[in-house]
Amino acid sequence: METFVIDTNSLIELDRFNKNVFKSLWENINEMCDNKSLFSVMEVYRELEKIDDRIKQYWENKNHIFLELGEEEQIATTQLECFEKFQEYGTNTTNNLWADPYLISYGITKDAIVITEESLNSQPERKIPYVCNQLDITCLNLDSFMEYQNWEW
């Protein structure tokens, strides 16, 4: 089973799809969360707490999708130290509410596809897609993820 780890900005973007209009989208998303093929990390949840309480409240009901970093993922973050992005900000997200290393570590350890709205337009070496590309981790934005799933509305 393929797995997907989703970033804060993608959860926010996903919220733009009205749940009463895009019912099948939300059924698909909820089913993936229930079968644990779509998940995120606790740091994303913590970012949502700071950014958008309404979106956070929706995902609170699905708190099981937010994973703590396991030992294997903690070890995997050491592979990120060669990237400028992590040299400047570090990989310790406990103090600075930064989910990027957690997301990428699940791409490394669980072969999860990373979903983020970050792009390579500005300072690409500082973006999740750049790091994923360098580590041969598939990285999609939300639209590409939906196409990848062959979802249509």
C-alpha positions in Angstrom: 0.0 0.0 0.0 1.4 3.4 -1.0 1.5 6.0 1.8 1.4 9.7 1.7 2.6 12.2 4.3 0.9 15.6 4.0 2.3 19.1 4.9 0.5 21.9 6.8 0.1 24.0 3.6 -1.6 21.2 1.8 -4.1 20.6 4.6 -4.9 24.3 4.5 -5.2 24.2 0.7 -7.4 21.1 0.9 -9.8 23.0 3.2 -10.6 25.3 0.3 -12.6 22.4 -1.2 -16.0 22.8 0.4 -17.0 19.6 2.2 -20.6 19.9 1.0 -19.7 20.3 -2.6 -16.7 18.0 -3.0 -18.2 15.2 -1.0 -16.4 12.4 -2.9 -13.0 14.1 -2.4 -13.6 14.3 1.3 -14.8 10.7 1.4 -11.6 9.6 -0.4 -9.4 11.7 2.0 -11.2 10.3 5.1 -10.9 6.8 3.8 -7.2 7.2 3.2 -6.8 8.6 6.8 -8.8 5.7 8.2 -6.7 3.1 6.5 -3.5 5.0 7.4 -2.4 5.5 3.8 -2.6 9.3 4.3 -1.0 10.7 7.5 0.9 13.6 8.8 3.2 14.4 11.7 2.4 15.9 15.1 4.5 19.0 14.2 2.0 19.7 11.4 -0.8 19.5 13.9 1.1 22.0 16.1 1.6 24.3 13.2 -2.2 24.2 12.6 -2.8 25.2 16.2 -0.8 28.4 15.5 -2.2 29.1 12.1 -5.8 28.1 11.7 -7.9 26.9 14.6 -10.9 26.0 12.4 -8.9 23.7 10.2 -7.1 22.3 13.3 -10.5 21.5 14.9 -11.5 19.4 11.8 -8.3 17.4 11.9 -8.6 16.9 15.7 -11.3 14.4 15.0 -8.7 12.5 13.0 -5.8 12.9 15.4 -4.7 9.4 14.7 -3.3 10.6 11.4 -0.7 12.8 13.2 2.4 10.6 14.1 5.2 11.3 16.5 8.7 10.9 15.1 9.9 7.3 15.8 13.4 6.3 16.4 13.9 5.3 12.7 12.7 8.7 11.6 14.9 10.5 14.1 17.9 8.6 12.7 16.8 9.5 9.1 16.9 13.2 9.9 20.6 13.0 10.1 20.6 12.5 6.4 19.2 16.0 6.0 22.2 17.8 7.7 24.0 18.1 4.3 21.2 20.4 3.0 21.5 24.2 3.4 17.9 24.4 4.7 18.7 22.1 7.6 22.1 23.6 8.4 20.4 27.0 9.0 17.3 25.8 10.8 18.4 22.5 12.1 16.3 19.3 12.3 15.0 19.8 15.8 11.4 20.9 15.4 10.5 20.7 19.1 11.3 24.4 19.7 10.7 26.1 16.4 7.5 24.3 15.1 9.0 23.2 11.9 7.6 20.1 10.3 9.8 19.7 7.2 12.4 17.3 8.6 9.6 15.1 10.0 7.8 14.9 6.7 10.9 14.1 4.8 12.1 11.5 7.3 8.8 9.6 6.7 9.6 9.8 3.0 13.0 8.2 3.7 11.9 5.5 6.2 8.4 4.6 5.0 8.9 5.4 1.3 6.0 7.8 1.8 5.2 10.3 -1.0 5.4 13.8 0.4 2.5 16.2 -0.3 3.3 19.9 0.0 2.4 23.1 -1.7 6.0 24.4 -1.7 7.4 25.0 -5.1 10.9 25.5 -6.6 10.1 29.0 -7.8 12.1 30.9 -5.1 15.2 29.6 -3.4 14.6 26.1 -4.5 17.4 24.6 -2.4 15.4 25.7 0.7 12.2 23.8 -0.3 10.8 20.4 0.5 10.6 19.4 -3.2 14.3 20.1 -3.8 15.3 18.0 -0.8 13.0 15.2 -1.8 14.3 15.3 -5.4 17.9 15.0 -4.1 16.9 12.1 -1.9 14.8 10.4 -4.6 11.6 10.8 -2.7 8.4 11.5 -4.7 7.0 14.9 -3.8 3.6 16.1 -5.1 1.4 19.1 -4.6 -2.3 18.6 -3.8 -3.4 18.8 -7.4 -0.8 16.4 -8.6 -1.7 14.1 -5.7 -5.4 14.0 -6.8 -4.3 13.3 -10.4 -2.0 10.6 -9.1 -5.0 9.0 -7.4 -7.0 9.3 -10.6 -9.7 11.2 -8.8 -12.2 13.2 -10.9 -15.2 15.4 -10.0 
